[in-house]
Amino acid sequence: MVDPTSDLGEEVDESNAPRCAVCDRPIVRDPTHRVVTWIDDGRIEVAHFCGPECREAWSGLPG
């Protein structure tokens, strides 16, 4: 997966874009894209969301 936050965002297309953790939509050049990161058992975990509605609907953070 290409880093969608890099200055090279034009290289991100549907085939290598992150997918929303709620609706599974590929996130390409989306200004409402949200990201949540956390540490789980010493590993960095990341969840991407296509917008605030999906972010609010997500309940996947451990704890």
C-alpha positions as CSV (number, residue, x, y, z in Angstrom):
1,M,0.0,0.0,0.0
2,V,1.2,3.5,-0.9
3,D,1.2,6.0,2.0
4,P,-1.9,8.1,1.2
5,T,-0.6,11.0,3.4
6,S,2.5,11.5,1.3
7,D,3.0,14.4,-1.1
8,L,2.9,11.8,-3.8
9,G,-0.8,11.2,-3.5
10,E,-1.3,11.1,-7.2
11,E,0.3,7.6,-7.1
12,V,-2.6,6.3,-5.0
13,D,-5.3,4.6,-7.0
14,E,-8.1,2.1,-6.0
15,S,-5.8,-0.9,-6.4
16,N,-3.3,0.3,-3.7
17,A,-5.4,2.7,-1.6
18,P,-6.3,2.0,2.0
19,R,-9.9,0.8,2.5
20,C,-12.4,2.2,5.0
21,A,-12.6,0.0,8.1
22,V,-16.4,0.3,8.1
23,C,-17.7,0.3,4.6
24,D,-14.6,-1.1,2.8
25,R,-14.6,1.7,0.2
26,P,-11.2,2.5,-1.3
27,I,-10.0,5.9,-0.1
28,V,-8.5,7.9,-3.0
29,R,-7.9,11.6,-2.8
30,D,-10.6,12.0,-0.2
31,P,-10.4,15.2,1.9
32,T,-12.6,13.7,4.6
33,H,-10.3,10.7,5.1
34,R,-9.7,9.9,8.8
35,V,-7.1,7.7,10.3
36,V,-6.9,6.2,13.8
37,T,-3.7,4.7,15.1
38,W,-3.0,2.7,18.3
39,I,-0.5,0.3,19.8
40,D,-1.6,-3.3,20.3
41,D,0.7,-5.8,21.9
42,G,3.8,-3.7,20.8
43,R,2.6,-3.3,17.2
44,I,1.3,-0.2,15.5
45,E,-2.2,-0.7,14.2
46,V,-4.0,1.7,11.8
47,A,-7.6,2.0,10.7
48,H,-8.7,4.3,7.8
49,F,-12.1,5.8,7.4
50,C,-13.7,7.5,4.3
51,G,-15.3,10.2,6.5
52,P,-16.5,11.2,9.9
53,E,-19.7,9.1,9.7
54,C,-17.8,5.9,9.2
55,R,-15.3,7.0,11.9
56,E,-18.1,7.5,14.4
57,A,-19.7,4.2,13.5
58,W,-16.5,2.2,14.1
59,S,-16.1,0.3,17.3
60,G,-13.0,-1.7,16.5
61,L,-10.5,-0.1,18.9
62,P,-9.4,-2.7,21.4
63,G,-10.0,-2.0,25.0
